[in-house]
Amino acid sequence: MNLPNKITITRIITAIIILVMLMIPWHNMGISFPTYLIAGKITINLKYIIAGILFIIASLTDFLDGHIARSRNLVTDFGKVMDAIADKVLVNGILIILAYDGFISVAIPVIIITRDIFVDSFKMASGNKGKVVGASIAGKIKTICMMIGMSLTLFYNLPFELIGVNVGYALIIVATVLSVISGIEYYYNTKEAFVEDNK
């Protein structure tokens, strides 16, 4: 297993650790994470801070493994598949938990996951026709906005929460809109695969 693939597997493991930590009902087991009062008005739970730190580390490895794979010509089919799985587990899993815990609207993970299903289907159809479609600019910007927005949300939108501006949530909404736009772009770039089959 080459280095990029090892980094990808590490990201999957980190994502699972984050999800398990956020899903376990610790209070039912008599365990409670410390809480802190910031500026006399914002109560934060250490559980989300730890999750935020791990999420940032995992997000950075997403860029790192791809860069290493391309620069050293270490791109493999295994790496492509596992990288996609790692991204879905990390982002979609945490979005669902953030929605369940009331940090974001439940509509956001529904839209993101539905979009991913369509895009993955488009990719599979175009791949069967020998056509590979790369990530669009909207897709790349979406990823950056989502990673930053989710990081801020896990950190209770600090320091912006101190001035009453929810930058984290705003970035997640922007990422959601861009995900729909990039999904439409994927369709138009791969629709020949569907049109040819229906002729």
DRENKOLBA-103495 format. One record per residue: x, y, z of N, C-alpha, C in turn. Coordinates in pm, whole numbers, padded with zeros to 5 digits, always signed. Example, Ala and Ser with C-alpha at 12.3 -4.5 7.8 and 13.67 -1.06 7.14 Angstrom:
<nodes>
+01319-00569+00780+01230-00450+00780+01320-00330+00780+01285-00225+00708+01367-00106+00714+01290+00003+00787
</nodes>
This chain:
<nodes>
+00085-00120+00000+00000+00000+00000+00088+00124+00000+00064+00215-00095+00149+00334-00103+00107+00439+00000+00187+00545+00009+00166+00647+00112+00031+00717+00101-00011+00765-00018-00142+00830-00027-00256+00741+00022-00251+00613-00013-00356+00522+00031-00356+00502+00182-00237+00500+00242-00227+00490+00387-00289+00613+00454-00265+00729+00394-00322+00853+00448-00474+00850+00437-00524+00799+00324-00669+00789+00303-00733+00696+00406-00671+00581+00430-00723+00487+00530-00723+00552+00668-00618+00629+00697-00611+00700+00824-00728+00798+00837-00764+00863+00726-00876+00957+00729-01008+00885+00757-01025+00767+00699-01146+00689+00726-01154+00652+00874-01042+00607+00929-01039+00569+01071-01069+00689+01159-01010+00805+01125-01034+00927+01201-01181+00967+01194-01240+00956+01075-01382+00990+01057-01470+00901+01143-01439+00772+01147-01518+00678+01228-01505+00712+01376-01383+00748+01419-01362+00786+01559-01448+00908+01594-01451+01008+01505-01531+01128+01528-01679+01092+01539-01727+01011+01446-01869+00974+01445-01908+00897+01571-01824+00801+01609-01853+00723+01729-01854+00813+01853-01756+00903+01861-01748+00991+01977-01871+01081+01988-01922+01128+01874-02036+01218+01875-02169+01144+01892-02173+01016+01852-02299+00941+01859-02323+00871+01992-02216+00834+02061-02233+00760+02186-02304+00846+02291-02410+00797+02351-02479+00872+02458-02399+00862+02589-02295+00941+02597-02204+00931+02711-02275+00952+02845-02375+01039+02846-02444+01068+02972-02515+00944+03027-02557+00855+02937-02623+00732+02983-02526+00637+03051-02398+00659+03025-02294+00576+03086-02229+00647+03205-02287+00758+03243-02234+00832+03357-02109+00911+03326-02085+00935+03196-01966+01010+03154-02011+01142+03094-01948+01248+03135-01982+01381+03082-01856+01456+03043-01860+01520+02927-01747+01601+02884-01756+01738+02952-01642+01798+02984-01643+01930+03048-01705+02036+02955-01773+02132+03013-01827+02244+02937-01763+02373+02989-01754+02470+02899-01689+02596+02935-01776+02712+02889-01776+02817+02969-01852+02936+02936-01757+03041+02876-01784+03078+02752-01698+03173+02682-01765+03311+02680-01692+03411+02725-01739+03551+02724-01870+03567+02798-01896+03476+02891-02014+03487+02974-02145+03455+02907-02141+03406+02780-02269+03381+02710-02269+03259+02619-02153+03203+02589-02147+03089+02497-02094+02967+02571-02178+02865+02582-02137+02742+02650-02090+02642+02545-01968+02594+02559-01914+02497+02464-01885+02365+02535-01902+02257+02459-01877+02124+02512-01746+02072+02454-01660+02021+02540-01529+01973+02497-01540+01864+02390-01649+01788+02392-01669+01681+02294-01662+01734+02151-01729+01847+02127-01731+01904+01992-01597+01969+01957-01527+02020+02056-01396+02080+02031-01298+01971+01986-01299+01857+02056-01213+01745+02017-01250+01697+01877-01381+01687+01852-01426+01645+01718-01382+01744+01613-01385+01873+01646-01342+01976+01552-01194+01966+01518-01113+01939+01618-00968+01924+01596-00941+01804+01505-01007+01692+01536-00989+01571+01455-01041+01593+01313-01150+01669+01301-01207+01696+01168-01110+01779+01084-01047+01878+01145-00950+01961+01072-00833+01876+01024-00784+01789+01112-00672+01701+01075-00714+01611+00958-00833+01553+00967-00882+01464+00861-00901+01541+00730-00951+01664+00739-00973+01746+00620-00841+01778+00551-00738+01806+00628-00607+01837+00571-00549+01716+00499-00574+01596+00552-00522+01476+00486-00592+01454+00352-00714+01508+00337-00786+01496+00211-00709+01564+00099-00654+01681+00129-00574+01753+00030-00436+01691+00016-00383+01641+00127-00246+01587+00127-00234+01461+00044-00326+01365+00063-00312+01238-00010-00328+01257-00160-00419+01347-00200-00437+01374-00342-00315+01439-00403-00256+01534-00330-00136+01603-00380-00020+01507-00397+00000+01423-00297+00111+01327-00303+00089+01227-00417-00034+01179-00430-00064+01080-00533-00039+01135-00673-00079+01261-00696-00060+01321-00829+00085+01358-00855+00151+01416-00755+00288+01462-00775+00388+01347-00789+00358+01233-00728+00449+01118-00735+00398+01008-00826+00291+01040-00899+00231+00943-00992+00194+00813-00920+00124+00827-00808+00085+00713-00727-00067+00693-00724-00134+00749-00826-00280+00736-00833-00319+00593-00866-00406+00534-00784-00451+00396-00806-00603+00390-00799-00661+00284-00858-00806+00266-00851-00852+00248-00707-00771+00175-00627-00802+00156-00486-00807+00291-00415-00710+00375-00445-00704+00507-00382-00824+00593-00419-00867+00587-00545-00982+00666-00589-01109+00624-00515-01128+00492-00505-01248+00440-00438-01247+00474-00289-01134+00448-00223-01126+00472-00080-01131+00620-00046-01076+00704-00135-01082+00849-00113-01226+00897-00116-01304+00846-00210-01446+00883-00219-01522+00837-00095-01492+00715-00049-01557+00662+00071-01521+00746+00193-01393+00781+00203-01345+00861+00317-01417+00995+00322-01432+01060+00205-01499+01189+00200-01645+01179+00242-01712+01075+00194-01855+01058+00226-01874+01030+00375-01792+00942+00431-01803+00909+00573-01776+01032+00659-01670+01105+00624-01630+01221+00704-01733+01333+00697-01766+01376+00577-01854+01493+00561-02001+01458+00586-02053+01360+00514-02195+01329+00526-02232+01278+00666-02145+01195+00722-02171+01143+00856-02182+01253+00960-02088+01346+00956-02087+01455+01054-02201+01553+01028-02234+01576+00900-02348+01663+00869-02477+01609+00930-02496+01478+00922-02616+01416+00980-02619+01438+01131-02505+01421+01196-02500+01439+01342-02523+01585+01379-02464+01678+01302-02484+01821+01329-02631+01859+01314-02698+01796+01217-02841+01823+01198-02922+01764+01315-02887+01643+01354-02957+01576+01465-02939+01655+01595-02819+01711+01615-02792+01787+01738-02840+01931+01730-02899+01970+01618-02959+02102+01608-02867+02214+01565-02747+02182+01519-02654+02286+01475-02690+02340+01337-02744+02254+01250-02780+02293+01114-02917+02232+01079-02974+02279+00970-03103+02225+00924-03085+02084+00870-03183+01999+00893-03179+01861+00843-03184+01858+00690-03231+01968+00630-03239+01974+00483-03100+01968+00420-02999+02017+00491-02864+02023+00434-02806+01884+00407-02800+01793+00505-02749+01659+00472-02836+01586+00371-02967+01612+00372-03055+01548+00273-03017+01591+00132-02996+01721+00113-02958+01774-00018-02820+01723-00060-02724+01728+00033-02587+01686+00002-02581+01539-00035-02646+01455+00043-02643+01310+00018-02716+01275-00111-02831+01340-00135-02904+01317-00259-02821+01357-00380-02755+01471-00369-02667+01518-00478-02555+01420-00503-02495+01368-00396-02385+01272-00410-02430+01145-00481-02551+01100-00452-02604+00980-00517-02615+01001-00667-02670+01117-00707-02683+01147-00849-02547+01161-00916-02455+01236-00853-02323+01258-00912-02247+01127-00927-02253+01042-00826-02185+00912-00833-02243+00828-00947-02372+00839-00967-02436+00766-01077-02391+00821-01212-02381+00954-01221-02333+01016-01345-02190+00972-01374-02107+00971-01270-01968+00931-01288-01957+00786-01335-02040+00701-01276-02036+00560-01313-02078+00540-01458-02184+00612-01498-02233+00600-01635-02130+00650-01736-02069+00766-01706-01969+00820-01798-01843+00735-01798-01810+00678-01682-01693+00591-01674-01709+00467-01758-01831+00414-01765-01859+00297-01848-01844+00329-01997-01857+00458-02029-01840+00501-02168-01697+00546-02196-01611+00532-02095-01470+00570-02113-01444+00718-02098-01541+00793-02043-01524+00936-02024-01509+00969-01877-01399+01036-01843-01374+01074-01704-01395+01224-01690-01479+01263-01595-01509+01404-01571-01444+01447-01441-01357+01547-01448-01289+01597-01329-01378+01689-01247-01331+01723-01130-01408+01812-01042-01416+01952-01102-01534+02013-01092-01552+02148-01145-01503+02251-01044-01494+02375-01090-01452+02483-00999-01553+02498-00886-01682+02488-00920-01787+02498-00818-01771+02387-00716-01737+02268-00763-01718+02154-00672-01600+02175-00579-01493+02232-00631-01375+02256-00547-01402+02364-00443-01470+02471-00485-01504+02578-00391-01601+02526-00285-01693+02440-00330-01789+02378-00238-01718+02301-00128-01616+02224-00167-01542+02144-00070-01472+02233+00032-01410+02341-00014-01340+02432+00077-01438+02498+00173-01550+02548+00120-01651+02612+00205-01709+02515+00307-01732+02391+00264-01790+02292+00353-01693+02257+00466-01566+02236+00432-01468+02200+00534-01452+02312+00638-01441+02436+00590-01426+02549+00682-01553+02569+00764-01669+02561+00696-01796+02580+00765-01822+02477+00872-01792+02350+00842-01812+02244+00941-01713+02258+01057-01590+02298+01026-01491+02318+01132-01538+02426+01229-01583+02540+01173-01632+02649+01257-01753+02606+01339-01842+02530+01279-01963+02484+01349-01926+02395+01468-01830+02305+01447-01787+02218+01557-01719+02298+01668-01663+02414+01631-01601+02503+01730-01698+02612+01775-01830+02583+01760-01934+02676+01805-01926+02812+01736-01876+02814+01613-01866+02934+01532-01780+03043+01597-01690+03002+01684-01599+03099+01746-01485+03131+01650-01437+03257+01648-01476+03370+01734-01594+03452+01681-01648+03416+01565-01752+03498+01501-01881+03503+01584-01905+03398+01665-02025+03396+01747-02026+03510+01848-01908+03558+01883-01898+03668+01981-01956+03798+01927-01961+03810+01793-02019+03931+01733-02154+03900+01666-02204+03780+01691-02338+03744+01644-02349+03712+01496-02238+03672+01434-02240+03640+01291-02207+03492+01275-02302+03414+01226-02283+03269+01213-02215+03236+01079-02085+03260+01075-02007+03238+00953-02005+03089+00914-01993+03004+01015-01987+02860+00988-02110+02810+00915-02227+02845+00966-02352+02800+00904-02367+02860+00764-02328+02988+00750-02337+03054+00621-02252+02982+00516-02132+02942+00555-02044+02871+00463-02100+02733+00425-02165+02667+00521-02226+02537+00492-02341+02554+00394-02419+02662+00409-02529+02689+00316-02473+02718+00176-02367+02800+00171-02303+02829+00042-02254+02700-00023-02191+02614+00058-02141+02485+00007-02255+02399-00045-02370+02403+00023-02486+02325-00020-02538+02372-00155-02546+02503-00171-02590+02560-00299-02490+02523-00410-02362+02536-00380-02259+02503-00479-02260+02354-00513-02297+02271-00415-02303+02128-00442-02411+02097-00544-02524+02168-00535-02632+02150-00633-02586+02198-00770-02518+02314-00773-02469+02368-00900-02368+02273-00964-02274+02223-00885-02174+02131-00940-02239+02000-00984-02346+01959-00915-02417+01839-00955-02482+01857-01091-02539+01975-01114-02599+02005-01245-02490+02007-01353-02374+02062-01318-02262+02064-01413-02218+01923-01448-02212+01836-01349-02177+01696-01375-02276+01633-01473-02403+01663-01454-02505+01606-01542-02483+01650-01687-02463+01780-01705-02446+01831-01841-02316+01781-01905-02214+01755-01824-02087+01705-01877-02089+01556-01906-02190+01487-01853-02195+01341-01872-02325+01295-01938-02413+01388-01975-02545+01348-02024-02538+01269-02155-02427+01282-02230-02414+01206-02354-02427+01056-02327-02379+01013-02210-02386+00871-02176-02530+00823-02164-02619+00913-02121-02760+00876-02108-02833+00891-02241-02796+00999-02313-02861+01026-02441-02835+00914-02540-02708+00866-02545-02672+00761-02639-02749+00633-02611-02769+00602-02483-02839+00479-02447-02987+00484-02481-03042+00606-02493-03184+00621-02518-03217+00645-02665-03114+00646-02751-03139+00666-02894-03187+00538-02959
</nodes>
